[in-house]
Amino acid sequence: MAARGGGRTRGTIHDFPGFDANQDAEILHKAMKGFGTDEDIILDLLTQRSNAQRQDIIIGYKTVIGKDLVDDLKSELSGTFESLIVALLLPPHRYDAKELHDAIKGVGTSEDILVEILASRNNDEIHRIVEVYKEDFESDLEEDLTSDTSGYFERVLVSLVQVYIFFVLFHVECLTPNSIVCART
């Protein structure tokens, strides 16, 4: 997505000023401790931190509290709120891999999700998504796409997934993100 002025932007959450992962870990622990869970504190804190900061909070929680933050949240929350909070704690490439898997598996295919993710990520991001997909789901993304889609749509999706291989193997540099027009380096 291009911003006015020509720059590429992603997301609107920026690093929280004065961030302290260990302090945030303690706040989250207190929100889950005792009778009932303070969901407002959990939501406010996690939505005001960048993804990189949330990854640091996960580490800080393990260090300070000695437990896994995601496991604790799953035991305290439920339903769509739990799904939202757990999704917020995934690194972007792992979230994309999960969304692709969910879009392919089960009844029907969520083609809009496949297009949104595969057509909007650069080659490095696609490469990482393919690796994580294989790691998390013990399955090959390209094979799953070909078994669940067909025709020109299948060909385009497979091309988007395969393009990273070309760039990695031949060490070429793209002139534009997701471009097939490239120059050898």
KEVEXKE-264684 format. One record per atom (N, C-alpha, C): residue in one letter; atom name; x, y, z. Coordinates in Angstrom, 1 decimal. Layout:
BEGIN
[A,CA,[X,Y,Z]]
...
# end
This chain:
BEGIN
[M,N,[0.9,-1.2,0.0]]
[M,CA,[0.0,0.0,0.0]]
[M,C,[0.9,1.2,0.0]]
[A,N,[0.7,2.1,-0.9]]
[A,CA,[1.5,3.3,-1.0]]
[A,C,[0.8,4.5,-0.2]]
[A,N,[1.6,5.2,0.5]]
[A,CA,[1.1,6.4,1.2]]
[A,C,[1.2,7.6,0.3]]
[R,N,[0.5,8.6,0.6]]
[R,CA,[0.6,9.8,-0.2]]
[R,C,[2.0,10.3,0.0]]
[G,N,[2.6,10.7,-1.1]]
[G,CA,[4.0,11.1,-1.1]]
[G,C,[4.9,10.0,-1.6]]
[G,N,[4.3,8.8,-1.9]]
[G,CA,[5.0,7.8,-2.6]]
[G,C,[5.7,6.8,-1.7]]
[G,N,[5.8,6.9,-0.4]]
[G,CA,[6.4,6.0,0.5]]
[G,C,[5.5,4.8,0.8]]
[R,N,[6.1,3.6,1.1]]
[R,CA,[5.4,2.4,1.4]]
[R,C,[5.2,2.4,2.9]]
[T,N,[4.0,2.2,3.4]]
[T,CA,[3.8,2.1,4.8]]
[T,C,[3.1,0.8,5.2]]
[R,N,[3.3,0.4,6.4]]
[R,CA,[2.7,-0.8,6.9]]
[R,C,[2.4,-0.6,8.4]]
[G,N,[1.1,-0.7,8.7]]
[G,CA,[0.7,-0.6,10.0]]
[G,C,[0.7,0.8,10.6]]
[T,N,[0.0,1.0,11.7]]
[T,CA,[-0.1,2.3,12.3]]
[T,C,[0.4,2.3,13.7]]
[I,N,[0.8,1.2,14.2]]
[I,CA,[1.3,1.1,15.6]]
[I,C,[2.9,1.3,15.6]]
[H,N,[3.3,2.3,16.3]]
[H,CA,[4.7,2.6,16.4]]
[H,C,[5.2,2.2,17.8]]
[D,N,[6.5,2.2,18.0]]
[D,CA,[7.1,1.8,19.3]]
[D,C,[6.5,2.8,20.3]]
[F,N,[6.2,2.2,21.5]]
[F,CA,[5.7,2.9,22.6]]
[F,C,[6.8,3.6,23.3]]
[P,N,[6.7,4.9,23.5]]
[P,CA,[7.8,5.6,24.2]]
[P,C,[8.0,5.2,25.6]]
[G,N,[9.2,5.0,26.1]]
[G,CA,[9.5,4.6,27.4]]
[G,C,[9.2,3.1,27.7]]
[F,N,[9.2,2.4,26.7]]
[F,CA,[8.8,0.9,26.7]]
[F,C,[9.8,0.2,27.7]]
[D,N,[9.2,-0.7,28.5]]
[D,CA,[9.9,-1.6,29.4]]
[D,C,[9.2,-2.9,29.3]]
[A,N,[9.8,-3.9,28.7]]
[A,CA,[9.2,-5.2,28.5]]
[A,C,[9.0,-5.9,29.8]]
[N,N,[9.9,-5.8,30.7]]
[N,CA,[9.7,-6.5,32.0]]
[N,C,[8.5,-5.9,32.8]]
[Q,N,[8.4,-4.5,32.8]]
[Q,CA,[7.3,-3.9,33.5]]
[Q,C,[6.0,-4.2,32.8]]
[D,N,[6.0,-4.3,31.5]]
[D,CA,[4.7,-4.7,30.8]]
[D,C,[4.4,-6.1,31.1]]
[A,N,[5.4,-7.0,31.3]]
[A,CA,[5.1,-8.4,31.6]]
[A,C,[4.5,-8.5,33.0]]
[E,N,[5.0,-7.7,33.9]]
[E,CA,[4.4,-7.7,35.3]]
[E,C,[3.0,-7.1,35.3]]
[I,N,[2.7,-6.1,34.5]]
[I,CA,[1.3,-5.6,34.4]]
[I,C,[0.4,-6.6,33.8]]
[L,N,[0.8,-7.3,32.8]]
[L,CA,[0.0,-8.4,32.2]]
[L,C,[-0.3,-9.5,33.2]]
[H,N,[0.8,-9.9,33.9]]
[H,CA,[0.6,-10.9,34.9]]
[H,C,[-0.4,-10.5,36.0]]
[K,N,[-0.3,-9.3,36.5]]
[K,CA,[-1.2,-8.8,37.5]]
[K,C,[-2.7,-8.8,37.0]]
[A,N,[-2.8,-8.5,35.7]]
[A,CA,[-4.1,-8.4,35.0]]
[A,C,[-4.8,-9.8,35.0]]
[M,N,[-3.9,-10.8,35.0]]
[M,CA,[-4.5,-12.2,35.0]]
[M,C,[-4.5,-12.9,36.3]]
[K,N,[-3.9,-12.3,37.3]]
[K,CA,[-3.7,-12.9,38.6]]
[K,C,[-5.0,-12.7,39.4]]
[G,N,[-5.3,-13.7,40.3]]
[G,CA,[-6.4,-13.6,41.2]]
[G,C,[-7.7,-13.9,40.5]]
[F,N,[-8.8,-13.4,41.2]]
[F,CA,[-10.2,-13.7,40.7]]
[F,C,[-10.5,-12.8,39.5]]
[G,N,[-10.8,-13.4,38.4]]
[G,CA,[-11.1,-12.7,37.2]]
[G,C,[-9.9,-12.1,36.5]]
[T,N,[-10.1,-11.8,35.2]]
[T,CA,[-9.0,-11.2,34.4]]
[T,C,[-9.4,-9.9,33.9]]
[D,N,[-8.5,-8.9,34.0]]
[D,CA,[-8.8,-7.6,33.6]]
[D,C,[-8.4,-7.5,32.1]]
[E,N,[-9.4,-7.8,31.3]]
[E,CA,[-9.2,-7.8,29.8]]
[E,C,[-8.9,-6.4,29.2]]
[D,N,[-9.5,-5.4,29.9]]
[D,CA,[-9.2,-4.0,29.4]]
[D,C,[-7.7,-3.7,29.5]]
[I,N,[-7.1,-4.1,30.6]]
[I,CA,[-5.6,-3.8,30.7]]
[I,C,[-4.8,-4.6,29.6]]
[I,N,[-5.2,-5.8,29.4]]
[I,CA,[-4.5,-6.7,28.4]]
[I,C,[-4.6,-6.0,27.1]]
[L,N,[-5.9,-5.7,26.7]]
[L,CA,[-6.1,-5.1,25.4]]
[L,C,[-5.4,-3.8,25.2]]
[D,N,[-5.5,-2.9,26.2]]
[D,CA,[-4.9,-1.6,26.1]]
[D,C,[-3.4,-1.7,26.0]]
[L,N,[-2.8,-2.5,26.8]]
[L,CA,[-1.3,-2.6,26.8]]
[L,C,[-0.8,-3.2,25.4]]
[L,N,[-1.4,-4.3,25.0]]
[L,CA,[-0.9,-5.0,23.8]]
[L,C,[-1.2,-4.2,22.5]]
[T,N,[-2.3,-3.5,22.5]]
[T,CA,[-2.6,-2.7,21.3]]
[T,C,[-1.8,-1.4,21.2]]
[Q,N,[-1.1,-1.0,22.3]]
[Q,CA,[-0.3,0.2,22.3]]
[Q,C,[1.2,-0.1,22.1]]
[R,N,[1.5,-1.3,21.8]]
[R,CA,[2.9,-1.7,21.6]]
[R,C,[3.1,-2.2,20.2]]
[S,N,[4.2,-1.9,19.6]]
[S,CA,[4.5,-2.5,18.3]]
[S,C,[4.7,-4.0,18.3]]
[N,N,[4.7,-4.6,17.2]]
[N,CA,[4.9,-6.1,17.2]]
[N,C,[6.3,-6.4,17.8]]
[A,N,[7.3,-5.7,17.4]]
[A,CA,[8.6,-6.0,18.0]]
[A,C,[8.6,-5.9,19.5]]
[Q,N,[7.9,-4.9,20.0]]
[Q,CA,[7.8,-4.7,21.5]]
[Q,C,[7.0,-5.9,22.1]]
[R,N,[6.0,-6.3,21.4]]
[R,CA,[5.2,-7.4,21.9]]
[R,C,[6.1,-8.7,22.0]]
[Q,N,[7.0,-8.9,21.0]]
[Q,CA,[7.9,-10.0,21.1]]
[Q,C,[8.8,-9.9,22.3]]
[D,N,[9.2,-8.7,22.6]]
[D,CA,[10.1,-8.5,23.8]]
[D,C,[9.3,-8.7,25.1]]
[I,N,[8.0,-8.4,25.1]]
[I,CA,[7.2,-8.7,26.2]]
[I,C,[7.1,-10.2,26.5]]
[I,N,[6.9,-11.0,25.4]]
[I,CA,[6.9,-12.4,25.6]]
[I,C,[8.1,-12.9,26.3]]
[I,N,[9.3,-12.4,25.8]]
[I,CA,[10.6,-12.8,26.4]]
[I,C,[10.7,-12.3,27.9]]
[G,N,[10.3,-11.1,28.1]]
[G,CA,[10.3,-10.5,29.4]]
[G,C,[9.4,-11.3,30.4]]
[Y,N,[8.2,-11.7,29.9]]
[Y,CA,[7.3,-12.5,30.7]]
[Y,C,[7.9,-13.8,31.2]]
[K,N,[8.6,-14.4,30.2]]
[K,CA,[9.2,-15.7,30.6]]
[K,C,[10.4,-15.5,31.6]]
[T,N,[11.1,-14.4,31.4]]
[T,CA,[12.2,-14.0,32.3]]
[T,C,[11.7,-13.6,33.7]]
[V,N,[10.8,-12.7,33.8]]
[V,CA,[10.3,-12.2,35.0]]
[V,C,[9.3,-13.1,35.8]]
[I,N,[8.4,-13.6,35.0]]
[I,CA,[7.3,-14.4,35.6]]
[I,C,[7.7,-15.9,35.6]]
[G,N,[8.5,-16.3,34.7]]
[G,CA,[8.9,-17.7,34.6]]
[G,C,[7.9,-18.6,33.9]]
[K,N,[6.9,-18.0,33.2]]
[K,CA,[5.9,-18.8,32.5]]
[K,C,[5.8,-18.3,31.1]]
[D,N,[5.0,-19.0,30.3]]
[D,CA,[4.8,-18.6,28.9]]
[D,C,[3.6,-17.7,28.8]]
[L,N,[3.8,-16.5,28.3]]
[L,CA,[2.7,-15.5,28.2]]
[L,C,[1.5,-16.0,27.4]]
[V,N,[1.8,-16.6,26.2]]
[V,CA,[0.7,-17.0,25.4]]
[V,C,[-0.2,-18.1,26.1]]
[D,N,[0.5,-19.1,26.7]]
[D,CA,[-0.2,-20.1,27.5]]
[D,C,[-1.1,-19.5,28.6]]
[D,N,[-0.5,-18.6,29.3]]
[D,CA,[-1.3,-17.9,30.4]]
[D,C,[-2.5,-17.2,29.8]]
[L,N,[-2.3,-16.5,28.7]]
[L,CA,[-3.4,-15.7,28.1]]
[L,C,[-4.5,-16.7,27.6]]
[K,N,[-4.1,-17.8,27.0]]
[K,CA,[-5.0,-18.8,26.5]]
[K,C,[-5.8,-19.4,27.7]]
[S,N,[-5.2,-19.6,28.9]]
[S,CA,[-5.9,-20.2,30.0]]
[S,C,[-6.9,-19.2,30.6]]
[E,N,[-6.6,-17.9,30.4]]
[E,CA,[-7.4,-16.8,31.1]]
[E,C,[-8.5,-16.3,30.2]]
[L,N,[-8.3,-16.3,28.9]]
[L,CA,[-9.2,-15.7,27.9]]
[L,C,[-10.0,-16.8,27.1]]
[S,N,[-11.0,-16.4,26.4]]
[S,CA,[-11.7,-17.3,25.5]]
[S,C,[-12.3,-16.6,24.3]]
[G,N,[-12.8,-17.4,23.4]]
[G,CA,[-13.5,-16.9,22.3]]
[G,C,[-12.7,-16.1,21.3]]
[T,N,[-13.4,-15.1,20.7]]
[T,CA,[-12.7,-14.3,19.7]]
[T,C,[-11.7,-13.3,20.3]]
[F,N,[-12.0,-13.0,21.6]]
[F,CA,[-11.0,-12.1,22.3]]
[F,C,[-9.7,-12.8,22.5]]
[E,N,[-9.7,-14.1,22.9]]
[E,CA,[-8.5,-14.9,23.0]]
[E,C,[-7.8,-15.0,21.6]]
[S,N,[-8.6,-15.2,20.6]]
[S,CA,[-8.0,-15.3,19.2]]
[S,C,[-7.3,-14.0,18.8]]
[L,N,[-7.9,-12.9,19.1]]
[L,CA,[-7.3,-11.6,18.8]]
[L,C,[-6.0,-11.4,19.5]]
[I,N,[-6.0,-11.6,20.8]]
[I,CA,[-4.9,-11.4,21.7]]
[I,C,[-3.7,-12.3,21.3]]
[V,N,[-4.0,-13.6,21.0]]
[V,CA,[-3.0,-14.5,20.6]]
[V,C,[-2.4,-14.1,19.2]]
[A,N,[-3.3,-13.6,18.3]]
[A,CA,[-2.8,-13.2,17.0]]
[A,C,[-1.9,-12.0,17.1]]
[L,N,[-2.2,-11.1,18.1]]
[L,CA,[-1.4,-9.9,18.3]]
[L,C,[0.1,-10.3,18.7]]
[L,N,[0.2,-11.4,19.3]]
[L,CA,[1.5,-11.9,19.8]]
[L,C,[2.3,-12.7,18.8]]
[L,N,[1.8,-12.9,17.7]]
[L,CA,[2.5,-13.6,16.6]]
[L,C,[3.4,-12.7,15.8]]
[P,N,[4.6,-13.1,15.5]]
[P,CA,[5.4,-12.2,14.6]]
[P,C,[4.7,-12.2,13.2]]
[P,N,[4.9,-11.1,12.5]]
[P,CA,[4.1,-11.0,11.2]]
[P,C,[4.2,-12.2,10.2]]
[H,N,[5.4,-12.7,10.0]]
[H,CA,[5.5,-13.9,9.1]]
[H,C,[4.8,-15.1,9.6]]
[R,N,[4.7,-15.3,10.9]]
[R,CA,[4.0,-16.5,11.5]]
[R,C,[2.5,-16.2,11.4]]
[Y,N,[2.1,-15.0,11.6]]
[Y,CA,[0.7,-14.7,11.5]]
[Y,C,[0.2,-14.9,10.0]]
[D,N,[1.0,-14.4,9.1]]
[D,CA,[0.7,-14.6,7.7]]
[D,C,[0.6,-16.1,7.3]]
[A,N,[1.6,-16.9,7.8]]
[A,CA,[1.6,-18.3,7.5]]
[A,C,[0.3,-19.0,8.1]]
[K,N,[-0.1,-18.6,9.3]]
[K,CA,[-1.3,-19.1,9.9]]
[K,C,[-2.5,-18.7,9.1]]
[E,N,[-2.6,-17.5,8.7]]
[E,CA,[-3.8,-17.0,7.9]]
[E,C,[-3.9,-17.7,6.6]]
[L,N,[-2.7,-18.0,5.9]]
[L,CA,[-2.7,-18.7,4.7]]
[L,C,[-3.2,-20.1,4.9]]
[H,N,[-2.7,-20.8,5.9]]
[H,CA,[-3.1,-22.1,6.2]]
[H,C,[-4.6,-22.2,6.5]]
[D,N,[-5.1,-21.3,7.3]]
[D,CA,[-6.5,-21.2,7.6]]
[D,C,[-7.4,-21.0,6.3]]
[A,N,[-6.8,-20.2,5.4]]
[A,CA,[-7.6,-19.8,4.2]]
[A,C,[-7.7,-21.0,3.3]]
[I,N,[-6.7,-21.9,3.3]]
[I,CA,[-6.6,-23.0,2.4]]
[I,C,[-7.3,-24.2,3.0]]
[K,N,[-7.2,-24.5,4.2]]
[K,CA,[-7.7,-25.7,4.9]]
[K,C,[-9.2,-25.5,5.2]]
[G,N,[-9.8,-26.7,5.3]]
[G,CA,[-11.2,-26.7,5.7]]
[G,C,[-12.1,-26.5,4.4]]
[V,N,[-13.4,-26.2,4.7]]
[V,CA,[-14.4,-26.1,3.6]]
[V,C,[-14.2,-24.8,2.9]]
[G,N,[-14.0,-24.9,1.6]]
[G,CA,[-13.8,-23.7,0.8]]
[G,C,[-12.4,-23.0,0.9]]
[T,N,[-12.2,-22.1,0.1]]
[T,CA,[-10.9,-21.4,0.1]]
[T,C,[-11.2,-19.9,0.3]]
[S,N,[-10.5,-19.2,1.2]]
[S,CA,[-10.7,-17.8,1.3]]
[S,C,[-9.7,-17.1,0.4]]
[E,N,[-10.1,-17.0,-0.9]]
[E,CA,[-9.2,-16.4,-1.9]]
[E,C,[-8.7,-15.0,-1.6]]
[D,N,[-9.6,-14.2,-1.0]]
[D,CA,[-9.2,-12.8,-0.7]]
[D,C,[-8.0,-12.8,0.2]]
[I,N,[-8.0,-13.7,1.2]]
[I,CA,[-6.8,-13.7,2.1]]
[I,C,[-5.6,-14.1,1.4]]
[L,N,[-5.7,-15.1,0.5]]
[L,CA,[-4.5,-15.6,-0.3]]
[L,C,[-3.9,-14.4,-1.1]]
[V,N,[-4.8,-13.7,-1.8]]
[V,CA,[-4.4,-12.6,-2.6]]
[V,C,[-3.8,-11.5,-1.7]]
[E,N,[-4.5,-11.1,-0.7]]
[E,CA,[-4.0,-10.0,0.2]]
[E,C,[-2.6,-10.3,0.7]]
[I,N,[-2.3,-11.5,1.2]]
[I,CA,[-1.0,-11.7,1.7]]
[I,C,[0.0,-11.9,0.6]]
[L,N,[-0.2,-12.8,-0.3]]
[L,CA,[0.8,-13.1,-1.3]]
[L,C,[1.1,-12.0,-2.3]]
[A,N,[0.2,-11.1,-2.5]]
[A,CA,[0.4,-10.1,-3.5]]
[A,C,[0.9,-8.8,-2.8]]
[S,N,[0.9,-8.8,-1.5]]
[S,CA,[1.4,-7.5,-0.9]]
[S,C,[2.7,-7.7,-0.1]]
[R,N,[3.3,-8.8,-0.1]]
[R,CA,[4.5,-9.0,0.6]]
[R,C,[5.7,-9.0,-0.4]]
[N,N,[6.8,-8.5,0.1]]
[N,CA,[8.0,-8.6,-0.8]]
[N,C,[8.6,-9.9,-0.8]]
[N,N,[9.7,-10.1,-1.6]]
[N,CA,[10.2,-11.5,-1.7]]
[N,C,[10.8,-12.0,-0.4]]
[D,N,[11.5,-11.2,0.3]]
[D,CA,[12.0,-11.7,1.6]]
[D,C,[10.9,-12.1,2.5]]
[E,N,[9.8,-11.4,2.6]]
[E,CA,[8.7,-11.7,3.4]]
[E,C,[8.1,-13.0,3.0]]
[I,N,[7.9,-13.2,1.7]]
[I,CA,[7.3,-14.4,1.2]]
[I,C,[8.2,-15.6,1.5]]
[H,N,[9.5,-15.4,1.3]]
[H,CA,[10.5,-16.5,1.6]]
[H,C,[10.3,-16.9,3.1]]
[R,N,[10.2,-16.0,4.0]]
[R,CA,[10.1,-16.3,5.4]]
[R,C,[8.8,-16.9,5.7]]
[I,N,[7.7,-16.5,5.1]]
[I,CA,[6.4,-17.1,5.2]]
[I,C,[6.4,-18.5,4.8]]
[V,N,[7.0,-18.8,3.7]]
[V,CA,[7.1,-20.2,3.1]]
[V,C,[7.8,-21.1,4.1]]
[E,N,[8.9,-20.6,4.7]]
[E,CA,[9.7,-21.4,5.7]]
[E,C,[8.9,-21.6,6.9]]
[V,N,[8.2,-20.6,7.4]]
[V,CA,[7.4,-20.8,8.7]]
[V,C,[6.2,-21.7,8.4]]
[Y,N,[5.6,-21.6,7.3]]
[Y,CA,[4.5,-22.4,6.9]]
[Y,C,[4.9,-23.9,7.0]]
[K,N,[6.0,-24.2,6.4]]
[K,CA,[6.5,-25.6,6.4]]
[K,C,[6.9,-26.0,7.8]]
[E,N,[7.5,-25.1,8.6]]
[E,CA,[7.8,-25.4,10.0]]
[E,C,[6.6,-25.6,10.9]]
[D,N,[5.6,-24.8,10.8]]
[D,CA,[4.5,-24.8,11.7]]
[D,C,[3.4,-25.9,11.3]]
[F,N,[3.3,-26.1,10.0]]
[F,CA,[2.2,-27.0,9.5]]
[F,C,[2.7,-28.2,8.8]]
[E,N,[4.0,-28.4,8.8]]
[E,CA,[4.7,-29.6,8.2]]
[E,C,[4.0,-29.9,6.8]]
[S,N,[3.9,-28.8,6.1]]
[S,CA,[3.3,-28.9,4.8]]
[S,C,[4.0,-27.9,3.9]]
[D,N,[3.9,-28.1,2.6]]
[D,CA,[4.5,-27.2,1.6]]
[D,C,[3.4,-26.2,1.1]]
[L,N,[3.6,-24.9,1.3]]
[L,CA,[2.6,-23.9,0.9]]
[L,C,[2.3,-24.1,-0.6]]
[E,N,[3.3,-24.2,-1.5]]
[E,CA,[3.0,-24.3,-2.9]]
[E,C,[2.1,-25.5,-3.2]]
[E,N,[2.4,-26.7,-2.6]]
[E,CA,[1.6,-27.9,-2.8]]
[E,C,[0.2,-27.7,-2.3]]
[D,N,[0.0,-27.0,-1.1]]
[D,CA,[-1.3,-26.7,-0.6]]
[D,C,[-2.1,-25.8,-1.5]]
[L,N,[-1.4,-24.8,-2.1]]
[L,CA,[-2.1,-23.9,-3.0]]
[L,C,[-2.6,-24.6,-4.3]]
[T,N,[-1.7,-25.5,-4.8]]
[T,CA,[-2.1,-26.2,-6.0]]
[T,C,[-3.2,-27.2,-5.8]]
[S,N,[-3.3,-27.8,-4.6]]
[S,CA,[-4.3,-28.7,-4.3]]
[S,C,[-5.7,-28.1,-4.0]]
[D,N,[-5.6,-26.8,-3.7]]
[D,CA,[-6.9,-26.1,-3.3]]
[D,C,[-7.3,-25.0,-4.3]]
[T,N,[-6.5,-24.7,-5.3]]
[T,CA,[-6.9,-23.7,-6.3]]
[T,C,[-6.7,-24.3,-7.7]]
[S,N,[-7.2,-23.5,-8.7]]
[S,CA,[-7.0,-24.0,-10.0]]
[S,C,[-6.9,-22.9,-11.1]]
[G,N,[-6.6,-23.3,-12.3]]
[G,CA,[-6.6,-22.3,-13.4]]
[G,C,[-5.6,-21.2,-13.2]]
[Y,N,[-5.9,-20.1,-13.8]]
[Y,CA,[-5.0,-18.9,-13.8]]
[Y,C,[-4.8,-18.4,-12.4]]
[F,N,[-5.8,-18.5,-11.5]]
[F,CA,[-5.6,-18.1,-10.2]]
[F,C,[-4.5,-18.9,-9.5]]
[E,N,[-4.6,-20.2,-9.7]]
[E,CA,[-3.5,-21.1,-9.1]]
[E,C,[-2.2,-20.7,-9.7]]
[R,N,[-2.1,-20.5,-10.9]]
[R,CA,[-0.8,-20.1,-11.6]]
[R,C,[-0.2,-18.9,-11.0]]
[V,N,[-1.1,-17.9,-10.8]]
[V,CA,[-0.6,-16.6,-10.3]]
[V,C,[-0.1,-16.8,-8.8]]
[L,N,[-0.9,-17.5,-8.0]]
[L,CA,[-0.5,-17.7,-6.6]]
[L,C,[0.8,-18.5,-6.5]]
[V,N,[1.0,-19.5,-7.3]]
[V,CA,[2.2,-20.3,-7.3]]
[V,C,[3.4,-19.4,-7.8]]
[S,N,[3.1,-18.6,-8.8]]
[S,CA,[4.2,-17.7,-9.2]]
[S,C,[4.7,-16.8,-8.1]]
[L,N,[3.7,-16.2,-7.4]]
[L,CA,[4.1,-15.4,-6.3]]
[L,C,[4.9,-16.1,-5.2]]
[V,N,[4.6,-17.3,-4.9]]
[V,CA,[5.3,-18.1,-3.9]]
[V,C,[6.7,-18.5,-4.5]]
[Q,N,[6.7,-18.8,-5.8]]
[Q,CA,[8.0,-19.3,-6.4]]
[Q,C,[9.0,-18.2,-6.6]]
[V,N,[8.5,-17.0,-6.8]]
[V,CA,[9.4,-15.9,-7.2]]
[V,C,[10.6,-15.7,-6.2]]
[Y,N,[10.3,-15.9,-5.0]]
[Y,CA,[11.4,-15.8,-4.0]]
[Y,C,[12.6,-16.7,-4.3]]
[I,N,[12.2,-17.9,-4.8]]
[I,CA,[13.3,-18.9,-5.1]]
[I,C,[14.2,-18.4,-6.1]]
[F,N,[13.7,-17.8,-7.1]]
[F,CA,[14.5,-17.2,-8.2]]
[F,C,[15.4,-16.1,-7.7]]
[F,N,[14.9,-15.3,-6.8]]
[F,CA,[15.7,-14.2,-6.3]]
[F,C,[16.8,-14.7,-5.3]]
[V,N,[16.5,-15.7,-4.6]]
[V,CA,[17.5,-16.3,-3.7]]
[V,C,[18.6,-17.1,-4.4]]
[L,N,[18.1,-17.9,-5.4]]
[L,CA,[19.1,-18.8,-6.1]]
[L,C,[20.0,-18.0,-7.0]]
[F,N,[19.5,-17.0,-7.7]]
[F,CA,[20.2,-16.2,-8.7]]
[F,C,[20.8,-14.9,-8.2]]
[H,N,[20.5,-14.6,-6.9]]
[H,CA,[21.1,-13.3,-6.3]]
[H,C,[20.8,-12.1,-7.2]]
[V,N,[19.5,-11.9,-7.5]]
[V,CA,[19.1,-10.8,-8.3]]
[V,C,[18.5,-9.7,-7.4]]
[E,N,[18.5,-8.5,-7.9]]
[E,CA,[18.0,-7.4,-7.1]]
[E,C,[16.8,-6.9,-7.8]]
[C,N,[15.7,-6.8,-7.1]]
[C,CA,[14.4,-6.3,-7.7]]
[C,C,[14.5,-4.7,-7.9]]
[L,N,[13.9,-4.3,-9.0]]
[L,CA,[13.8,-2.8,-9.2]]
[L,C,[12.6,-2.3,-8.4]]
[T,N,[11.6,-3.1,-8.2]]
[T,CA,[10.4,-2.7,-7.5]]
[T,C,[10.0,-3.9,-6.6]]
[P,N,[9.3,-3.6,-5.5]]
[P,CA,[8.8,-4.8,-4.7]]
[P,C,[7.9,-5.7,-5.5]]
[N,N,[8.1,-7.0,-5.3]]
[N,CA,[7.3,-8.0,-6.0]]
[N,C,[7.3,-7.9,-7.6]]
[S,N,[8.4,-7.3,-8.1]]
[S,CA,[8.6,-7.1,-9.5]]
[S,C,[9.3,-8.3,-10.1]]
[I,N,[8.9,-8.6,-11.3]]
[I,CA,[9.7,-9.7,-12.0]]
[I,C,[10.8,-9.0,-12.9]]
[V,N,[10.7,-7.7,-13.0]]
[V,CA,[11.8,-7.0,-13.7]]
[V,C,[12.9,-6.8,-12.8]]
[C,N,[14.0,-7.5,-13.0]]
[C,CA,[15.1,-7.5,-12.1]]
[C,C,[16.5,-7.4,-12.8]]
[A,N,[17.5,-7.1,-12.1]]
[A,CA,[18.8,-7.0,-12.7]]
[A,C,[19.7,-7.9,-11.8]]
[R,N,[20.6,-8.6,-12.5]]
[R,CA,[21.6,-9.4,-11.8]]
[R,C,[22.5,-8.6,-11.0]]
[T,N,[22.9,-9.1,-9.8]]
[T,CA,[23.9,-8.3,-9.0]]
[T,C,[25.2,-9.0,-9.0]]
# end
